[in-house]
């Protein structure tokens, strides 16, 4: 039966290809690594490495085991980070994550106001997409995360910050000074710059188009809303994005219209159920709500 120390030695040799470098990586002596590898081979009943031209080369059996050993180390790394992050932190730091569009609007607005009231607080800000934010919260790498209506997730609590409507962003050449709104049926699906299905806004738009009997067939699909707006500015098509992203382009060469009927979504803050929010994080959420209100319809 392989023990964790055997697995560590094998993983180190996989990474370095040499007993000497593996010993340095593990912080033990070269003979100790050799002994662990030999003992692992005895336990398994087959060789793990062959020495070829001074380098340890994994056998076919070892190559088959390598991906599983890597998974074990990924899980160990996750466990170590979780243990470190569950330890009490200083109360003077807020670790906040957000999707890119909110990282260019709501989060900086909230930090600016909160900083004036609490100059002693430091911040760690990460920009990730929703699925990554949830993973970071579960690993306790973040205190809070700001995004749009995500799918429910066990161990994650969602709190509504605000509500806003999606906006159409199209090339300036399509501009009609009298027009303030546009219907979904007026948008050419072939010219639509779409958002990924993994994106909450992308899923919402896809549902709305299906309900309207339209087949979504975007020639361009992106992951980031600001990129969709930039492509619209370049005349590559039109897009439907959140109000936060659209507001960044209001003085640019684009046409920004309300959707009729309106397509709304919630902005939410997420945090883990595994730990109680610090008082500063809880206070910061109130500032996030205030920042969201500036973009509400």
Secondary structure as GFF3:
##gff-version 3
##sequence-region A 1 297
A	DSSP	alpha_helix	4	16	.	.	.	ID=ss1
A	DSSP	alpha_helix	19	26	.	.	.	ID=ss2
A	DSSP	alpha_helix	30	44	.	.	.	ID=ss3
A	DSSP	beta_strand	49	52	.	.	.	ID=ss4
A	DSSP	beta_strand	55	58	.	.	.	ID=ss5
A	DSSP	alpha_helix	60	86	.	.	.	ID=ss6
A	DSSP	beta_strand	93	98	.	.	.	ID=ss7
A	DSSP	alpha_helix	100	103	.	.	.	ID=ss8
A	DSSP	alpha_helix	106	117	.	.	.	ID=ss9
A	DSSP	beta_strand	122	127	.	.	.	ID=ss10
A	DSSP	alpha_helix	130	138	.	.	.	ID=ss11
A	DSSP	beta_strand	144	148	.	.	.	ID=ss12
A	DSSP	beta_strand	156	165	.	.	.	ID=ss13
A	DSSP	beta_strand	167	171	.	.	.	ID=ss14
A	DSSP	three_ten_helix	172	174	.	.	.	ID=ss15
A	DSSP	beta_strand	181	182	.	.	.	ID=ss16
A	DSSP	three_ten_helix	184	186	.	.	.	ID=ss17
A	DSSP	three_ten_helix	189	191	.	.	.	ID=ss18
A	DSSP	beta_strand	193	195	.	.	.	ID=ss19
A	DSSP	alpha_helix	200	211	.	.	.	ID=ss20
A	DSSP	beta_strand	220	222	.	.	.	ID=ss21
A	DSSP	alpha_helix	225	233	.	.	.	ID=ss22
A	DSSP	beta_strand	239	241	.	.	.	ID=ss23
A	DSSP	alpha_helix	243	247	.	.	.	ID=ss24
A	DSSP	beta_strand	254	259	.	.	.	ID=ss25
A	DSSP	beta_strand	264	272	.	.	.	ID=ss26
A	DSSP	alpha_helix	279	293	.	.	.	ID=ss27
###
